Amino acid sequence: MKNNKLIKYIFDSYQELKKVTWPTRKQLIRDTLIVIVSSTIATAIFALVDLGLSSALQYFVSLKG
């Protein structure tokens, strides 16, 4: 009984995968580059904010003494 459920699940999954519209190589490369560039930009922004806040905190701590 359990075996039939597993076989049905695998068969149904295979049937669904046949309906998927897969991206072309060109689309895949373009989308990958978009993710890499946007991740790099976000990382740079967060690094600059972190550096600025760290410097501000060190400045305020040095004022106290």
PDBQT receptor file of N, H, CA, C and O in Angstrom, charges set to zero:
ATOM      1  N   MET A   1       0.842  -1.197   0.000  1.00  0.00    +0.000 N 
ATOM      2  CA  MET A   1       0.000   0.000   0.000  1.00  0.00    +0.000 C 
ATOM      3  C   MET A   1       0.880   1.250   0.000  1.00  0.00    +0.000 C 
ATOM      4  O   MET A   1       0.652   2.174  -0.782  1.00  0.00    +0.000 OA
ATOM      5  N   LYS A   2       1.895   1.278   0.886  1.00  0.00    +0.000 N 
ATOM      6  H   LYS A   2       2.080   0.528   1.521  1.00  0.00    +0.000 HD
ATOM      7  CA  LYS A   2       2.787   2.424   0.954  1.00  0.00    +0.000 C 
ATOM      8  C   LYS A   2       3.577   2.580  -0.349  1.00  0.00    +0.000 C 
ATOM      9  O   LYS A   2       3.830   3.695  -0.807  1.00  0.00    +0.000 OA
ATOM     10  N   ASN A   3       3.952   1.471  -0.922  1.00  0.00    +0.000 N 
ATOM     11  H   ASN A   3       3.747   0.565  -0.551  1.00  0.00    +0.000 HD
ATOM     12  CA  ASN A   3       4.733   1.486  -2.152  1.00  0.00    +0.000 C 
ATOM     13  C   ASN A   3       3.949   2.132  -3.289  1.00  0.00    +0.000 C 
ATOM     14  O   ASN A   3       4.530   2.843  -4.110  1.00  0.00    +0.000 OA
ATOM     15  N   ASN A   4       2.651   1.900  -3.349  1.00  0.00    +0.000 N 
ATOM     16  H   ASN A   4       2.179   1.323  -2.682  1.00  0.00    +0.000 HD
ATOM     17  CA  ASN A   4       1.818   2.489  -4.393  1.00  0.00    +0.000 C 
ATOM     18  C   ASN A   4       1.781   4.013  -4.276  1.00  0.00    +0.000 C 
ATOM     19  O   ASN A   4       1.780   4.711  -5.290  1.00  0.00    +0.000 OA
ATOM     20  N   LYS A   5       1.750   4.526  -3.065  1.00  0.00    +0.000 N 
ATOM     21  H   LYS A   5       1.750   3.959  -2.241  1.00  0.00    +0.000 HD
ATOM     22  CA  LYS A   5       1.735   5.976  -2.864  1.00  0.00    +0.000 C 
ATOM     23  C   LYS A   5       3.035   6.597  -3.347  1.00  0.00    +0.000 C 
ATOM     24  O   LYS A   5       3.033   7.667  -3.956  1.00  0.00    +0.000 OA
ATOM     25  N   LEU A   6       4.127   5.934  -3.079  1.00  0.00    +0.000 N 
ATOM     26  H   LEU A   6       4.129   5.065  -2.584  1.00  0.00    +0.000 HD
ATOM     27  CA  LEU A   6       5.426   6.439  -3.502  1.00  0.00    +0.000 C 
ATOM     28  C   LEU A   6       5.520   6.443  -5.029  1.00  0.00    +0.000 C 
ATOM     29  O   LEU A   6       5.978   7.421  -5.619  1.00  0.00    +0.000 OA
ATOM     30  N   ILE A   7       5.097   5.382  -5.654  1.00  0.00    +0.000 N 
ATOM     31  H   ILE A   7       4.725   4.588  -5.175  1.00  0.00    +0.000 HD
ATOM     32  CA  ILE A   7       5.134   5.298  -7.109  1.00  0.00    +0.000 C 
ATOM     33  C   ILE A   7       4.219   6.352  -7.721  1.00  0.00    +0.000 C 
ATOM     34  O   ILE A   7       4.589   6.993  -8.704  1.00  0.00    +0.000 OA
ATOM     35  N   LYS A   8       3.044   6.536  -7.159  1.00  0.00    +0.000 N 
ATOM     36  H   LYS A   8       2.743   6.015  -6.361  1.00  0.00    +0.000 HD
ATOM     37  CA  LYS A   8       2.118   7.549  -7.661  1.00  0.00    +0.000 C 
ATOM     38  C   LYS A   8       2.723   8.944  -7.500  1.00  0.00    +0.000 C 
ATOM     39  O   LYS A   8       2.613   9.774  -8.402  1.00  0.00    +0.000 OA
ATOM     40  N   TYR A   9       3.350   9.201  -6.377  1.00  0.00    +0.000 N 
ATOM     41  H   TYR A   9       3.439   8.527  -5.644  1.00  0.00    +0.000 HD
ATOM     42  CA  TYR A   9       3.977  10.498  -6.132  1.00  0.00    +0.000 C 
ATOM     43  C   TYR A   9       5.069  10.771  -7.179  1.00  0.00    +0.000 C 
ATOM     44  O   TYR A   9       5.130  11.859  -7.751  1.00  0.00    +0.000 OA
ATOM     45  N   ILE A  10       5.916   9.786  -7.418  1.00  0.00    +0.000 N 
ATOM     46  H   ILE A  10       5.867   8.902  -6.953  1.00  0.00    +0.000 HD
ATOM     47  CA  ILE A  10       7.001   9.947  -8.389  1.00  0.00    +0.000 C 
ATOM     48  C   ILE A  10       6.430  10.160  -9.787  1.00  0.00    +0.000 C 
ATOM     49  O   ILE A  10       6.903  11.026 -10.523  1.00  0.00    +0.000 OA
ATOM     50  N   PHE A  11       5.435   9.392 -10.152  1.00  0.00    +0.000 N 
ATOM     51  H   PHE A  11       5.051   8.689  -9.554  1.00  0.00    +0.000 HD
ATOM     52  CA  PHE A  11       4.805   9.540 -11.461  1.00  0.00    +0.000 C 
ATOM     53  C   PHE A  11       4.165  10.919 -11.613  1.00  0.00    +0.000 C 
ATOM     54  O   PHE A  11       4.351  11.580 -12.635  1.00  0.00    +0.000 OA
ATOM     55  N   ASP A  12       3.419  11.351 -10.611  1.00  0.00    +0.000 N 
ATOM     56  H   ASP A  12       3.268  10.814  -9.781  1.00  0.00    +0.000 HD
ATOM     57  CA  ASP A  12       2.769  12.669 -10.662  1.00  0.00    +0.000 C 
ATOM     58  C   ASP A  12       3.804  13.795 -10.732  1.00  0.00    +0.000 C 
ATOM     59  O   ASP A  12       3.616  14.774 -11.453  1.00  0.00    +0.000 OA
ATOM     60  N   SER A  13       4.881  13.651  -9.988  1.00  0.00    +0.000 N 
ATOM     61  H   SER A  13       5.035  12.856  -9.402  1.00  0.00    +0.000 HD
ATOM     62  CA  SER A  13       5.945  14.657 -10.017  1.00  0.00    +0.000 C 
ATOM     63  C   SER A  13       6.562  14.739 -11.409  1.00  0.00    +0.000 C 
ATOM     64  O   SER A  13       6.826  15.832 -11.910  1.00  0.00    +0.000 OA
ATOM     65  N   TYR A  14       6.788  13.605 -12.021  1.00  0.00    +0.000 N 
ATOM     66  H   TYR A  14       6.574  12.717 -11.614  1.00  0.00    +0.000 HD
ATOM     67  CA  TYR A  14       7.350  13.569 -13.369  1.00  0.00    +0.000 C 
ATOM     68  C   TYR A  14       6.404  14.242 -14.361  1.00  0.00    +0.000 C 
ATOM     69  O   TYR A  14       6.846  14.991 -15.232  1.00  0.00    +0.000 OA
ATOM     70  N   GLN A  15       5.126  13.980 -14.234  1.00  0.00    +0.000 N 
ATOM     71  H   GLN A  15       4.767  13.370 -13.527  1.00  0.00    +0.000 HD
ATOM     72  CA  GLN A  15       4.137  14.590 -15.122  1.00  0.00    +0.000 C 
ATOM     73  C   GLN A  15       4.116  16.114 -14.951  1.00  0.00    +0.000 C 
ATOM     74  O   GLN A  15       3.991  16.841 -15.937  1.00  0.00    +0.000 OA
ATOM     75  N   GLU A  16       4.235  16.593 -13.743  1.00  0.00    +0.000 N 
ATOM     76  H   GLU A  16       4.337  16.003 -12.942  1.00  0.00    +0.000 HD
ATOM     77  CA  GLU A  16       4.255  18.035 -13.497  1.00  0.00    +0.000 C 
ATOM     78  C   GLU A  16       5.517  18.675 -14.071  1.00  0.00    +0.000 C 
ATOM     79  O   GLU A  16       5.466  19.783 -14.607  1.00  0.00    +0.000 OA
ATOM     80  N   LEU A  17       6.646  17.982 -13.960  1.00  0.00    +0.000 N 
ATOM     81  H   LEU A  17       6.688  17.082 -13.525  1.00  0.00    +0.000 HD
ATOM     82  CA  LEU A  17       7.895  18.529 -14.489  1.00  0.00    +0.000 C 
ATOM     83  C   LEU A  17       7.850  18.663 -16.006  1.00  0.00    +0.000 C 
ATOM     84  O   LEU A  17       8.548  19.510 -16.565  1.00  0.00    +0.000 OA
ATOM     85  N   LYS A  18       7.056  17.858 -16.677  1.00  0.00    +0.000 N 
ATOM     86  H   LYS A  18       6.489  17.170 -16.223  1.00  0.00    +0.000 HD
ATOM     87  CA  LYS A  18       6.906  17.971 -18.124  1.00  0.00    +0.000 C 
ATOM     88  C   LYS A  18       6.180  19.260 -18.513  1.00  0.00    +0.000 C 
ATOM     89  O   LYS A  18       6.331  19.738 -19.638  1.00  0.00    +0.000 OA
ATOM     90  N   LYS A  19       5.392  19.828 -17.590  1.00  0.00    +0.000 N 
ATOM     91  H   LYS A  19       5.269  19.440 -16.677  1.00  0.00    +0.000 HD
ATOM     92  CA  LYS A  19       4.623  21.041 -17.860  1.00  0.00    +0.000 C 
ATOM     93  C   LYS A  19       5.433  22.322 -17.610  1.00  0.00    +0.000 C 
ATOM     94  O   LYS A  19       5.009  23.410 -18.000  1.00  0.00    +0.000 OA
ATOM     95  N   VAL A  20       6.565  22.192 -16.978  1.00  0.00    +0.000 N 
ATOM     96  H   VAL A  20       6.909  21.308 -16.662  1.00  0.00    +0.000 HD
ATOM     97  CA  VAL A  20       7.369  23.352 -16.605  1.00  0.00    +0.000 C 
ATOM     98  C   VAL A  20       7.968  23.996 -17.856  1.00  0.00    +0.000 C 
ATOM     99  O   VAL A  20       8.436  23.306 -18.762  1.00  0.00    +0.000 OA
ATOM    100  N   THR A  21       7.944  25.316 -17.889  1.00  0.00    +0.000 N 
ATOM    101  H   THR A  21       7.563  25.877 -17.153  1.00  0.00    +0.000 HD
ATOM    102  CA  THR A  21       8.611  26.054 -18.959  1.00  0.00    +0.000 C 
ATOM    103  C   THR A  21      10.007  26.412 -18.455  1.00  0.00    +0.000 C 
ATOM    104  O   THR A  21      10.167  27.298 -17.616  1.00  0.00    +0.000 OA
ATOM    105  N   TRP A  22      10.991  25.728 -18.963  1.00  0.00    +0.000 N 
ATOM    106  H   TRP A  22      10.861  25.007 -19.644  1.00  0.00    +0.000 HD
ATOM    107  CA  TRP A  22      12.357  25.930 -18.512  1.00  0.00    +0.000 C 
ATOM    108  C   TRP A  22      12.961  27.129 -19.218  1.00  0.00    +0.000 C 
ATOM    109  O   TRP A  22      12.662  27.362 -20.389  1.00  0.00    +0.000 OA
ATOM    110  N   PRO A  23      13.817  27.905 -18.530  1.00  0.00    +0.000 N 
ATOM    111  CA  PRO A  23      14.430  29.078 -19.168  1.00  0.00    +0.000 C 
ATOM    112  C   PRO A  23      15.450  28.652 -20.226  1.00  0.00    +0.000 C 
ATOM    113  O   PRO A  23      16.045  27.577 -20.152  1.00  0.00    +0.000 OA
ATOM    114  N   THR A  24      15.625  29.525 -21.201  1.00  0.00    +0.000 N 
ATOM    115  H   THR A  24      15.141  30.398 -21.261  1.00  0.00    +0.000 HD
ATOM    116  CA  THR A  24      16.665  29.274 -22.199  1.00  0.00    +0.000 C 
ATOM    117  C   THR A  24      18.020  29.576 -21.571  1.00  0.00    +0.000 C 
ATOM    118  O   THR A  24      18.106  30.159 -20.490  1.00  0.00    +0.000 OA
ATOM    119  N   ARG A  25      19.066  29.173 -22.264  1.00  0.00    +0.000 N 
ATOM    120  H   ARG A  25      18.996  28.699 -23.142  1.00  0.00    +0.000 HD
ATOM    121  CA  ARG A  25      20.416  29.425 -21.752  1.00  0.00    +0.000 C 
ATOM    122  C   ARG A  25      20.663  30.927 -21.606  1.00  0.00    +0.000 C 
ATOM    123  O   ARG A  25      21.262  31.376 -20.629  1.00  0.00    +0.000 OA
ATOM    124  N   LYS A  26      20.195  31.693 -22.592  1.00  0.00    +0.000 N 
ATOM    125  H   LYS A  26      19.709  31.328 -23.386  1.00  0.00    +0.000 HD
ATOM    126  CA  LYS A  26      20.372  33.151 -22.566  1.00  0.00    +0.000 C 
ATOM    127  C   LYS A  26      19.647  33.765 -21.365  1.00  0.00    +0.000 C 
ATOM    128  O   LYS A  26      20.205  34.626 -20.685  1.00  0.00    +0.000 OA
ATOM    129  N   GLN A  27      18.420  33.337 -21.101  1.00  0.00    +0.000 N 
ATOM    130  H   GLN A  27      17.967  32.638 -21.655  1.00  0.00    +0.000 HD
ATOM    131  CA  GLN A  27      17.656  33.845 -19.960  1.00  0.00    +0.000 C 
ATOM    132  C   GLN A  27      18.346  33.475 -18.646  1.00  0.00    +0.000 C 
ATOM    133  O   GLN A  27      18.428  34.287 -17.725  1.00  0.00    +0.000 OA
ATOM    134  N   LEU A  28      18.834  32.251 -18.576  1.00  0.00    +0.000 N 
ATOM    135  H   LEU A  28      18.767  31.591 -19.325  1.00  0.00    +0.000 HD
ATOM    136  CA  LEU A  28      19.486  31.772 -17.361  1.00  0.00    +0.000 C 
ATOM    137  C   LEU A  28      20.741  32.574 -17.055  1.00  0.00    +0.000 C 
ATOM    138  O   LEU A  28      20.982  32.950 -15.908  1.00  0.00    +0.000 OA
ATOM    139  N   ILE A  29      21.540  32.835 -18.087  1.00  0.00    +0.000 N 
ATOM    140  H   ILE A  29      21.344  32.529 -19.018  1.00  0.00    +0.000 HD
ATOM    141  CA  ILE A  29      22.770  33.616 -17.892  1.00  0.00    +0.000 C 
ATOM    142  C   ILE A  29      22.422  35.044 -17.478  1.00  0.00    +0.000 C 
ATOM    143  O   ILE A  29      23.033  35.591 -16.560  1.00  0.00    +0.000 OA
ATOM    144  N   ARG A  30      21.437  35.653 -18.156  1.00  0.00    +0.000 N 
ATOM    145  H   ARG A  30      20.940  35.209 -18.902  1.00  0.00    +0.000 HD
ATOM    146  CA  ARG A  30      21.029  37.019 -17.822  1.00  0.00    +0.000 C 
ATOM    147  C   ARG A  30      20.540  37.111 -16.378  1.00  0.00    +0.000 C 
ATOM    148  O   ARG A  30      20.946  38.004 -15.636  1.00  0.00    +0.000 OA
ATOM    149  N   ASP A  31      19.670  36.189 -15.986  1.00  0.00    +0.000 N 
ATOM    150  H   ASP A  31      19.339  35.463 -16.589  1.00  0.00    +0.000 HD
ATOM    151  CA  ASP A  31      19.130  36.217 -14.625  1.00  0.00    +0.000 C 
ATOM    152  C   ASP A  31      20.207  35.959 -13.577  1.00  0.00    +0.000 C 
ATOM    153  O   ASP A  31      20.187  36.553 -12.499  1.00  0.00    +0.000 OA
ATOM    154  N   THR A  32      21.146  35.072 -13.895  1.00  0.00    +0.000 N 
ATOM    155  H   THR A  32      21.163  34.589 -14.771  1.00  0.00    +0.000 HD
ATOM    156  CA  THR A  32      22.248  34.799 -12.972  1.00  0.00    +0.000 C 
ATOM    157  C   THR A  32      23.112  36.041 -12.790  1.00  0.00    +0.000 C 
ATOM    158  O   THR A  32      23.517  36.360 -11.672  1.00  0.00    +0.000 OA
ATOM    159  N   LEU A  33      23.394  36.740 -13.883  1.00  0.00    +0.000 N 
ATOM    160  H   LEU A  33      23.065  36.481 -14.791  1.00  0.00    +0.000 HD
ATOM    161  CA  LEU A  33      24.185  37.968 -13.790  1.00  0.00    +0.000 C 
ATOM    162  C   LEU A  33      23.459  39.041 -12.987  1.00  0.00    +0.000 C 
ATOM    163  O   LEU A  33      24.084  39.780 -12.227  1.00  0.00    +0.000 OA
ATOM    164  N   ILE A  34      22.145  39.128 -13.153  1.00  0.00    +0.000 N 
ATOM    165  H   ILE A  34      21.637  38.527 -13.770  1.00  0.00    +0.000 HD
ATOM    166  CA  ILE A  34      21.365  40.093 -12.372  1.00  0.00    +0.000 C 
ATOM    167  C   ILE A  34      21.482  39.794 -10.885  1.00  0.00    +0.000 C 
ATOM    168  O   ILE A  34      21.646  40.708 -10.078  1.00  0.00    +0.000 OA
ATOM    169  N   VAL A  35      21.398  38.529 -10.522  1.00  0.00    +0.000 N 
ATOM    170  H   VAL A  35      21.264  37.786 -11.178  1.00  0.00    +0.000 HD
ATOM    171  CA  VAL A  35      21.505  38.139  -9.110  1.00  0.00    +0.000 C 
ATOM    172  C   VAL A  35      22.904  38.451  -8.574  1.00  0.00    +0.000 C 
ATOM    173  O   VAL A  35      23.041  38.970  -7.466  1.00  0.00    +0.000 OA
ATOM    174  N   ILE A  36      23.933  38.141  -9.349  1.00  0.00    +0.000 N 
ATOM    175  H   ILE A  36      23.822  37.720 -10.249  1.00  0.00    +0.000 HD
ATOM    176  CA  ILE A  36      25.305  38.387  -8.895  1.00  0.00    +0.000 C 
ATOM    177  C   ILE A  36      25.558  39.890  -8.720  1.00  0.00    +0.000 C 
ATOM    178  O   ILE A  36      26.125  40.313  -7.713  1.00  0.00    +0.000 OA
ATOM    179  N   VAL A  37      25.140  40.685  -9.697  1.00  0.00    +0.000 N 
ATOM    180  H   VAL A  37      24.680  40.341 -10.516  1.00  0.00    +0.000 HD
ATOM    181  CA  VAL A  37      25.362  42.136  -9.623  1.00  0.00    +0.000 C 
ATOM    182  C   VAL A  37      24.576  42.746  -8.464  1.00  0.00    +0.000 C 
ATOM    183  O   VAL A  37      25.123  43.540  -7.699  1.00  0.00    +0.000 OA
ATOM    184  N   SER A  38      23.300  42.385  -8.327  1.00  0.00    +0.000 N 
ATOM    185  H   SER A  38      22.856  41.740  -8.949  1.00  0.00    +0.000 HD
ATOM    186  CA  SER A  38      22.497  42.966  -7.251  1.00  0.00    +0.000 C 
ATOM    187  C   SER A  38      23.010  42.518  -5.876  1.00  0.00    +0.000 C 
ATOM    188  O   SER A  38      22.970  43.295  -4.922  1.00  0.00    +0.000 OA
ATOM    189  N   SER A  39      23.486  41.288  -5.768  1.00  0.00    +0.000 N 
ATOM    190  H   SER A  39      23.519  40.657  -6.543  1.00  0.00    +0.000 HD
ATOM    191  CA  SER A  39      24.062  40.827  -4.495  1.00  0.00    +0.000 C 
ATOM    192  C   SER A  39      25.337  41.590  -4.161  1.00  0.00    +0.000 C 
ATOM    193  O   SER A  39      25.578  41.938  -3.005  1.00  0.00    +0.000 OA
ATOM    194  N   THR A  40      26.149  41.848  -5.178  1.00  0.00    +0.000 N 
ATOM    195  H   THR A  40      25.953  41.566  -6.118  1.00  0.00    +0.000 HD
ATOM    196  CA  THR A  40      27.388  42.594  -4.972  1.00  0.00    +0.000 C 
ATOM    197  C   THR A  40      27.090  44.025  -4.536  1.00  0.00    +0.000 C 
ATOM    198  O   THR A  40      27.726  44.544  -3.618  1.00  0.00    +0.000 OA
ATOM    199  N   ILE A  41      26.129  44.657  -5.190  1.00  0.00    +0.000 N 
ATOM    200  H   ILE A  41      25.613  44.235  -5.935  1.00  0.00    +0.000 HD
ATOM    201  CA  ILE A  41      25.753  46.024  -4.820  1.00  0.00    +0.000 C 
ATOM    202  C   ILE A  41      25.197  46.069  -3.399  1.00  0.00    +0.000 C 
ATOM    203  O   ILE A  41      25.562  46.948  -2.617  1.00  0.00    +0.000 OA
ATOM    204  N   ALA A  42      24.318  45.129  -3.061  1.00  0.00    +0.000 N 
ATOM    205  H   ALA A  42      24.021  44.415  -3.695  1.00  0.00    +0.000 HD
ATOM    206  CA  ALA A  42      23.752  45.086  -1.708  1.00  0.00    +0.000 C 
ATOM    207  C   ALA A  42      24.853  44.863  -0.668  1.00  0.00    +0.000 C 
ATOM    208  O   ALA A  42      24.838  45.482   0.395  1.00  0.00    +0.000 OA
ATOM    209  N   THR A  43      25.799  43.987  -0.973  1.00  0.00    +0.000 N 
ATOM    210  H   THR A  43      25.811  43.484  -1.837  1.00  0.00    +0.000 HD
ATOM    211  CA  THR A  43      26.907  43.732  -0.047  1.00  0.00    +0.000 C 
ATOM    212  C   THR A  43      27.738  44.995   0.158  1.00  0.00    +0.000 C 
ATOM    213  O   THR A  43      28.125  45.309   1.284  1.00  0.00    +0.000 OA
ATOM    214  N   ALA A  44      28.009  45.714  -0.919  1.00  0.00    +0.000 N 
ATOM    215  H   ALA A  44      27.694  45.459  -1.833  1.00  0.00    +0.000 HD
ATOM    216  CA  ALA A  44      28.790  46.949  -0.812  1.00  0.00    +0.000 C 
ATOM    217  C   ALA A  44      28.051  47.991   0.025  1.00  0.00    +0.000 C 
ATOM    218  O   ALA A  44      28.658  48.670   0.852  1.00  0.00    +0.000 OA
ATOM    219  N   ILE A  45      26.748  48.117  -0.188  1.00  0.00    +0.000 N 
ATOM    220  H   ILE A  45      26.254  47.565  -0.860  1.00  0.00    +0.000 HD
ATOM    221  CA  ILE A  45      25.956  49.085   0.588  1.00  0.00    +0.000 C 
ATOM    222  C   ILE A  45      25.978  48.719   2.069  1.00  0.00    +0.000 C 
ATOM    223  O   ILE A  45      26.208  49.579   2.919  1.00  0.00    +0.000 OA
ATOM    224  N   PHE A  46      25.742  47.452   2.378  1.00  0.00    +0.000 N 
ATOM    225  H   PHE A  46      25.556  46.753   1.688  1.00  0.00    +0.000 HD
ATOM    226  CA  PHE A  46      25.750  47.030   3.786  1.00  0.00    +0.000 C 
ATOM    227  C   PHE A  46      27.129  47.208   4.411  1.00  0.00    +0.000 C 
ATOM    228  O   PHE A  46      27.235  47.574   5.582  1.00  0.00    +0.000 OA
ATOM    229  N   ALA A  47      28.189  46.952   3.641  1.00  0.00    +0.000 N 
ATOM    230  H   ALA A  47      28.103  46.655   2.690  1.00  0.00    +0.000 HD
ATOM    231  CA  ALA A  47      29.547  47.136   4.169  1.00  0.00    +0.000 C 
ATOM    232  C   ALA A  47      29.808  48.604   4.480  1.00  0.00    +0.000 C 
ATOM    233  O   ALA A  47      30.395  48.924   5.513  1.00  0.00    +0.000 OA
ATOM    234  N   LEU A  48      29.376  49.499   3.595  1.00  0.00    +0.000 N 
ATOM    235  H   LEU A  48      28.899  49.239   2.755  1.00  0.00    +0.000 HD
ATOM    236  CA  LEU A  48      29.568  50.936   3.836  1.00  0.00    +0.000 C 
ATOM    237  C   LEU A  48      28.761  51.418   5.036  1.00  0.00    +0.000 C 
ATOM    238  O   LEU A  48      29.254  52.208   5.841  1.00  0.00    +0.000 OA
ATOM    239  N   VAL A  49      27.531  50.948   5.157  1.00  0.00    +0.000 N 
ATOM    240  H   VAL A  49      27.131  50.306   4.503  1.00  0.00    +0.000 HD
ATOM    241  CA  VAL A  49      26.709  51.322   6.318  1.00  0.00    +0.000 C 
ATOM    242  C   VAL A  49      27.353  50.795   7.597  1.00  0.00    +0.000 C 
ATOM    243  O   VAL A  49      27.402  51.498   8.607  1.00  0.00    +0.000 OA
ATOM    244  N   ASP A  50      27.842  49.567   7.554  1.00  0.00    +0.000 N 
ATOM    245  H   ASP A  50      27.803  48.996   6.734  1.00  0.00    +0.000 HD
ATOM    246  CA  ASP A  50      28.498  48.978   8.723  1.00  0.00    +0.000 C 
ATOM    247  C   ASP A  50      29.748  49.764   9.097  1.00  0.00    +0.000 C 
ATOM    248  O   ASP A  50      29.991  50.037  10.272  1.00  0.00    +0.000 OA
ATOM    249  N   LEU A  51      30.531  50.122   8.099  1.00  0.00    +0.000 N 
ATOM    250  H   LEU A  51      30.334  49.900   7.144  1.00  0.00    +0.000 HD
ATOM    251  CA  LEU A  51      31.742  50.903   8.352  1.00  0.00    +0.000 C 
ATOM    252  C   LEU A  51      31.389  52.263   8.950  1.00  0.00    +0.000 C 
ATOM    253  O   LEU A  51      32.030  52.714   9.900  1.00  0.00    +0.000 OA
ATOM    254  N   GLY A  52      30.374  52.911   8.396  1.00  0.00    +0.000 N 
ATOM    255  H   GLY A  52      29.854  52.545   7.624  1.00  0.00    +0.000 HD
ATOM    256  CA  GLY A  52      29.957  54.216   8.909  1.00  0.00    +0.000 C 
ATOM    257  C   GLY A  52      29.447  54.145  10.335  1.00  0.00    +0.000 C 
ATOM    258  O   GLY A  52      29.824  54.966  11.170  1.00  0.00    +0.000 OA
ATOM    259  N   LEU A  53      28.601  53.180  10.620  1.00  0.00    +0.000 N 
ATOM    260  H   LEU A  53      28.295  52.513   9.942  1.00  0.00    +0.000 HD
ATOM    261  CA  LEU A  53      28.080  53.037  11.985  1.00  0.00    +0.000 C 
ATOM    262  C   LEU A  53      29.175  52.661  12.968  1.00  0.00    +0.000 C 
ATOM    263  O   LEU A  53      29.184  53.134  14.104  1.00  0.00    +0.000 OA
ATOM    264  N   SER A  54      30.096  51.815  12.534  1.00  0.00    +0.000 N 
ATOM    265  H   SER A  54      30.089  51.431  11.611  1.00  0.00    +0.000 HD
ATOM    266  CA  SER A  54      31.213  51.426  13.401  1.00  0.00    +0.000 C 
ATOM    267  C   SER A  54      32.089  52.638  13.722  1.00  0.00    +0.000 C 
ATOM    268  O   SER A  54      32.501  52.832  14.865  1.00  0.00    +0.000 OA
ATOM    269  N   SER A  55      32.364  53.444  12.707  1.00  0.00    +0.000 N 
ATOM    270  H   SER A  55      32.029  53.287  11.778  1.00  0.00    +0.000 HD
ATOM    271  CA  SER A  55      33.178  54.654  12.932  1.00  0.00    +0.000 C 
ATOM    272  C   SER A  55      32.451  55.639  13.842  1.00  0.00    +0.000 C 
ATOM    273  O   SER A  55      33.062  56.234  14.729  1.00  0.00    +0.000 OA
ATOM    274  N   ALA A  56      31.153  55.811  13.625  1.00  0.00    +0.000 N 
ATOM    275  H   ALA A  56      30.656  55.328  12.904  1.00  0.00    +0.000 HD
ATOM    276  CA  ALA A  56      30.367  56.718  14.466  1.00  0.00    +0.000 C 
ATOM    277  C   ALA A  56      30.358  56.228  15.913  1.00  0.00    +0.000 C 
ATOM    278  O   ALA A  56      30.504  57.023  16.841  1.00  0.00    +0.000 OA
ATOM    279  N   LEU A  57      30.191  54.950  16.098  1.00  0.00    +0.000 N 
ATOM    280  H   LEU A  57      30.073  54.304  15.343  1.00  0.00    +0.000 HD
ATOM    281  CA  LEU A  57      30.183  54.395  17.454  1.00  0.00    +0.000 C 
ATOM    282  C   LEU A  57      31.527  54.586  18.126  1.00  0.00    +0.000 C 
ATOM    283  O   LEU A  57      31.586  54.968  19.295  1.00  0.00    +0.000 OA
ATOM    284  N   GLN A  58      32.614  54.326  17.402  1.00  0.00    +0.000 N 
ATOM    285  H   GLN A  58      32.566  54.016  16.452  1.00  0.00    +0.000 HD
ATOM    286  CA  GLN A  58      33.951  54.529  17.979  1.00  0.00    +0.000 C 
ATOM    287  C   GLN A  58      34.158  56.004  18.336  1.00  0.00    +0.000 C 
ATOM    288  O   GLN A  58      34.758  56.309  19.366  1.00  0.00    +0.000 OA
ATOM    289  N   TYR A  59      33.677  56.901  17.513  1.00  0.00    +0.000 N 
ATOM    290  H   TYR A  59      33.189  56.654  16.676  1.00  0.00    +0.000 HD
ATOM    291  CA  TYR A  59      33.820  58.331  17.788  1.00  0.00    +0.000 C 
ATOM    292  C   TYR A  59      33.083  58.699  19.077  1.00  0.00    +0.000 C 
ATOM    293  O   TYR A  59      33.634  59.396  19.930  1.00  0.00    +0.000 OA
ATOM    294  N   PHE A  60      31.845  58.236  19.220  1.00  0.00    +0.000 N 
ATOM    295  H   PHE A  60      31.398  57.670  18.527  1.00  0.00    +0.000 HD
ATOM    296  CA  PHE A  60      31.063  58.573  20.412  1.00  0.00    +0.000 C 
ATOM    297  C   PHE A  60      31.642  57.915  21.674  1.00  0.00    +0.000 C 
ATOM    298  O   PHE A  60      31.588  58.493  22.760  1.00  0.00    +0.000 OA
ATOM    299  N   VAL A  61      32.179  56.738  21.528  1.00  0.00    +0.000 N 
ATOM    300  H   VAL A  61      32.222  56.268  20.646  1.00  0.00    +0.000 HD
ATOM    301  CA  VAL A  61      32.798  56.080  22.682  1.00  0.00    +0.000 C 
ATOM    302  C   VAL A  61      34.064  56.833  23.095  1.00  0.00    +0.000 C 
ATOM    303  O   VAL A  61      34.349  56.955  24.286  1.00  0.00    +0.000 OA
ATOM    304  N   SER A  62      34.822  57.338  22.121  1.00  0.00    +0.000 N 
ATOM    305  H   SER A  62      34.590  57.239  21.153  1.00  0.00    +0.000 HD
ATOM    306  CA  SER A  62      36.066  58.059  22.448  1.00  0.00    +0.000 C 
ATOM    307  C   SER A  62      35.764  59.407  23.108  1.00  0.00    +0.000 C 
ATOM    308  O   SER A  62      36.596  59.917  23.858  1.00  0.00    +0.000 OA
ATOM    309  N   LEU A  63      34.592  59.994  22.846  1.00  0.00    +0.000 N 
ATOM    310  H   LEU A  63      33.916  59.580  22.237  1.00  0.00    +0.000 HD
ATOM    311  CA  LEU A  63      34.225  61.248  23.487  1.00  0.00    +0.000 C 
ATOM    312  C   LEU A  63      34.005  61.068  24.977  1.00  0.00    +0.000 C 
ATOM    313  O   LEU A  63      34.326  61.951  25.773  1.00  0.00    +0.000 OA
ATOM    314  N   LYS A  64      33.457  59.921  25.350  1.00  0.00    +0.000 N 
ATOM    315  H   LYS A  64      33.197  59.204  24.704  1.00  0.00    +0.000 HD
ATOM    316  CA  LYS A  64      33.154  59.675  26.746  1.00  0.00    +0.000 C 
ATOM    317  C   LYS A  64      34.433  59.458  27.550  1.00  0.00    +0.000 C 
ATOM    318  O   LYS A  64      34.518  59.826  28.721  1.00  0.00    +0.000 OA
ATOM    319  N   GLY A  65      35.395  58.869  26.916  1.00  0.00    +0.000 N 
ATOM    320  H   GLY A  65      35.325  58.570  25.964  1.00  0.00    +0.000 HD
ATOM    321  CA  GLY A  65      36.577  58.836  27.583  1.00  0.00    +0.000 C 
ATOM    322  C   GLY A  65      37.540  57.947  27.970  1.00  0.00    +0.000 C 
ATOM    323  O   GLY A  65      38.523  58.337  28.602  1.00  0.00    +0.000 OA
TER     324      GLY A  65
